[in-house]
Amino acid sequence: MLNNVAGLLSPSTPPTPTYDFLVIAGGGAGGGGSTSPSLRGAGGGAGGYRYLTGQTLASSFNVTVGAGGTVVGTTTGNTGSPSNLSTTAASGGGGGGTGSAVGKNGGSGGGGGATTTTGQVGGSGNAGSYSPVEGFAGGSGVANLAGAGGGSAGAASGNTPGSGTSNSISGSAVTYAAGATGNNGSPANSTANSGNGGQGGFNAMGAQAGKAGGSGVVILSYDSARANLTSIGGGLTYTGPVISGGRKIYTFTAGSDTVTI
């Protein structure tokens, strides 16, 4: 009897804490365009999209937020930089091609470039070979019209970009990691921390550079009853903790350093 009572009074092992996190890589830059030589710039692919729930983490781990890809003049766009939280990584979006250049592979692929007579194929997505996939292929260009970048929710079709994915881990619904169009006379800047691809350029009167891809973001969420993170390295830019829906949320917007639980 005493043994039975002792067993009932023994403290139970607390459950292992779990975490949800969103990891978005930097989007690829769009390619530039010009009339002489005849180049049509394609849209950049979205940065890779990784969302995991109910995960365990070591007491300390690295967080890195990838920058968006850059472009110089009328060249092919550069691929975005990868992001990670611990061992969960997302691949940078592929740069958009220009002229006779194909789209680059990436988290989502960049669109294929075009000239007045030919178009090139878009780059492939899911560069990290993840399951579920982190992104999709860029669109192929045709004569006079470059392709668009792939997105985290679907492939591009010609110059129609792949869509992004809505996620509410931050406490409100935000769409991340969308592809970008090519052949823009006035390409727009990508939103910071979106992971979106950069728009490709074309100017019938001269040269038009493409635009950089949007930087990535890493968001960590866990039960609000638990303590704040113990430390966050000075190399990271972040906000938080924010409490929403019973969750404690940290949003990392730039840099790379160690986080301790």
N, C-alpha and C positions, 0 to 999 in steps of 0.2 A: 504493500500500500504506500509506504513512504517513498519508494522508488517512483511509483506512478505520480505522486504529488510533486516530487522534485522535477520530473520530466515536464509536468504542466507549467511549473514556475520558471523553467529555464528560458532565458531570453531568446527570441527567434532571430535568425540572421536577417538583417535588413536587405531589401531588394537592391540589386545592382542598379545604379542610376543609368538612365539612357538619355540620348540626345538626338535631336533632329538637326539636320544642317543642309544648307543649299550652297553649292559651289558652282560659280559661273566664271568662265575664263574670259579674257579680253577678246573682243570681236576683231575680225580681219578688216584691213583697210580696203577701200575701193580703189580700183585702177584709175589712172588719169587718161584724158582723151585730148585729141587735137585734130586739126584739119590737114596739117602738113608736117609730118606724114599723117596719113589717114588712120587715126586710132580711136576706138570706142572703148571707154573704161567700164569694167564690170563692177557689180556690187560685191562687197566683202561678205564672207560667211559669218554667222553668229559664233560666239565663243561656246565651248562645250557646256552643257547643262547637266548637273548631277544633283539629285535630291534624294537623301536617305533619311529614314525615320527609325526610331527605336534602336540606335546604335550605341555601343559602349566605346569609351575612349580611354587612352592612357592618361596618367596624371599630368603629363606635359606633352605638347605636340606643336608642330609647326603650322602656321597659317600663312599663306601667300596669296595675294590678290594680283592677278595678271593685268598688265596694261593693254590697251587697245593697240592694234597694229598701226603703223605709220605709213605714209606714202610721200614720195618726193616727186613733184612735177607730174609728168605724164607716164610714169613707170607703173609696173604692176604693184599692187598693194602688198604690204608686208603682212605676214600672219600675226595674229594676236598672241599674247603671252599666256601660259597656263596658270591656273589657280589650283590651290589645294587646301584641304583641312586634314591634317594627319596624313593618312595614306590614301584618302579619297581625292583624286585629281580630275581636272577637266582640261581638255586640250584647247589651245587658242584657235580662233576661227581663221579659216583660210583667206588669204588675200585675193581680191578680184583681179583678173587678168586684164590686159590691155592689148589692142591690136591682135597680133597672132599668138599671144600667150594664153595658155589654158589657165583656168582657175586653180588656185592652190588648195591642197587637201587640208583639213583641219577638224576641229570639233564639229563645225558645219563647213561645207566647202564653199570657196569663192566662186563667183560666176566666171564664165569664159569670155575672153575678150573678143573683139570683132574689128574688121576693116570694112571698106565699102563693098568687098566682094566675098569675104569669108567670115565664119564664126568659129569659135573654139569651144571645147567642152568645159563644163564646170568641174570643180574639184569635188572629191568625195568627202563625206562626213564620217563621224565616229572614228576619228584618228586613234583613239585609245582602245578601240575594240571592246567597248563596254556593253554590258547588258543590264538594264535597258540602254539603248543607244543614247549617246550624248548629243547627237545632231545628225543632219541630213545633207544631201548633196546640193551643190550649186547648180544653177541653170546654164544651159549652153547658149552661146551667142549665135546669131545668124548675121548675114550681110547687113551692115549698117546699124545693128542693134546688139549690144553686149548683153550677157546674161546677168541674172541677179544672184545674190548669195543665198545659200540654204539656211534654214532656221532649226531651232530645237524641236519644233513640233511638226516639221515637214520639209520636203525637198522643194527647191525652187523649180519653176517651170518657165523656161525662157527668161524674160525680164520681170516675171512676177516672183517676188521673194518668198522664201519659206517663212512660215509664221513662227512667232515666239510662243512661250509657255507661261500661263498665269500661275502664280504661286502666292500663297497668303502667309508664309512663314514669318514675315515681318510684322504681321498684325493686320495688314490690309492687302488686297489683291493687287499684284504688280505683274506685268508681263515682261519677261526676260528673254534674251537671246533670240532675237529676230534677225533674219537676213535683210539685205539692203538692195535697192534697185541700182542698175547701171544707166549710162547714157544721160546723166543729169546735167543740164546747162548751168544750174546753180545748186550743186550738191549741198545738203544740210549736214551739220555736225551731228554725230551720234551722241546720245545721252550718256553721261558718265554713270558707271556702275550698272549699266544695262546689259552688257555683253553683246549689244547689237553690232551688226556689221556696218562698215562705212560705205556711203554711197559712191558709186563710180561717176566719172565726169566725161562730158563731151561738150565742146563749144564749136558751133558752126563757123564762128568768126576767128578762131584761134585756138589757144590751149586752155585746158581746164583740168586742174589737179583733182584727184579724188580726195575723199575725206578719211580721216582716221577712224578706226573702229572704237566702239565704246569700251571703257575699262570694265573689268569684271567686278564681282562682289562675292563675299563669303558671309553667310548668316548662320549663327548658332542659336538654337532654342532648346530650353529645358524647363522642367517644373519650377515654377516661381517660388515654391516653398524651400528650395535649396539655396545655399549661400551663393553670393557673387563669385565670379572667377577670382582666384587668388592673385594672379598677376598676368599682365599683358605686356609683352616686350615693346620698347619704345620705337621699334621700327615699323609698327603697325598704326594706321589711322583707323579709328573706330568710333562708334556711338553705342551707348548702352551702359548698364542694362535698362531696357524698356520692358515694362510689364504689360502684357496684353493676353487676354483669354486664358489666364492662369499659367502663362509661360513667361520666362525670363529670356530676353532676346538681345543678343549682341550682333551688330552689323559692322563688318570689317570692309573698309572702302579703298585702302591702298596699303602697299608695303608688304613686308615679310618679317616675321619674328616668332618667338615662342610664346605659347599660351599655357598657363598652368591652372588647372581646375582647383 
